Amino acid sequence: MPYILKSYETGTTLSQTTDAPQAAGAFEEYAQAGWVPAAAGLGLSRGGVYRLDDPMPGGVKRKIKVVAIGAGLNAFTYVREGVA
């Protein structure tokens, strides 16, 4: 199932992945890998707010805040802040 990362303000697609989010320990905090293009080259910012869409029928569009970016792992960690 694909996940699509978008700009929160404009809705522009930034990247996508088929890797499922993995719980990262804190409440509503998740790490997600496998982004194409790679997460490290997207210009994401820690504390930045983005939209993460599940495009499947009935999929949720979430508002997320990036808390860490893992350049070597092509992943980033985020906190879900609600429905976009």
VOGU-3710 file (C-alpha; in Angstrom, 3 decimals, decimal comma):
1> mpyilksyet> 0,000/0,000/0,000  1,542/3,356/-0,959  1,870/6,348/1,329  2,212/9,793/-0,227  4,043/12,672/1,471  2,738/16,105/0,501  3,272/19,744/1,343  0,710/20,681/3,985  0,186/24,169/2,553  -0,083/23,414/-1,176
11> gttlsqttda> -0,822/19,688/-1,391  2,133/19,198/-3,766  3,408/15,603/-3,780  6,967/15,372/-2,413  7,608/11,625/-2,215  5,995/8,228/-1,748  6,726/4,841/-0,164  5,189/1,402/0,133  6,885/0,814/3,516  4,470/0,793/6,436
21> pqaagafeey> 5,029/3,165/9,366  6,710/1,616/12,414  5,901/2,749/15,960  8,864/4,720/17,326  8,142/4,611/21,055  6,419/7,889/21,899  2,648/8,318/21,588  1,634/8,807/17,928  5,316/8,803/16,853  6,296/6,719/13,822
31> aqagwvpaaa> 9,349/6,060/11,656  8,830/5,384/7,964  11,403/4,373/5,347  11,686/3,673/1,625  10,868/7,127/0,256  11,237/7,773/-3,491  12,773/10,275/-4,041  14,918/9,728/-0,945  13,908/11,433/2,299  17,352/13,004/2,759
41> glglsrggvy> 17,047/14,952/-0,499  13,531/16,301/0,017  14,478/19,380/2,021  12,320/18,315/4,969  12,836/20,267/8,154  12,685/19,109/11,757  9,516/20,560/13,195  8,064/20,994/9,706  4,414/20,135/9,148  3,451/17,938/6,196
51> rlddpmpggv> 0,564/15,815/4,980  0,769/12,020/4,735  -1,932/10,465/2,559  -3,026/6,869/2,281  -4,536/6,872/-1,236  -6,402/3,570/-0,843  -10,220/3,743/-0,738  -11,125/4,984/2,731  -7,486/5,905/3,419  -6,735/8,641/5,936
61> krkikvvaig> -5,007/11,926/5,150  -2,956/12,913/8,207  -1,240/16,066/9,382  2,252/15,139/10,605  5,217/16,942/12,163  8,736/15,698/11,346  10,867/15,091/14,447  13,949/13,415/12,879  15,418/12,706/9,440  17,654/9,665/8,912
71> aglnaftyvr> 19,794/10,358/5,852  21,500/6,970/5,779  18,282/5,004/6,201  16,115/6,975/3,758  13,634/7,431/6,581  12,156/10,063/8,808  10,324/10,043/12,117  7,136/11,977/12,639  4,331/12,618/15,081  0,755/12,390/13,899
81> egva> -1,032/15,642/14,711  -4,482/14,765/13,405  -6,459/14,442/10,225  -5,569/16,819/7,376
//
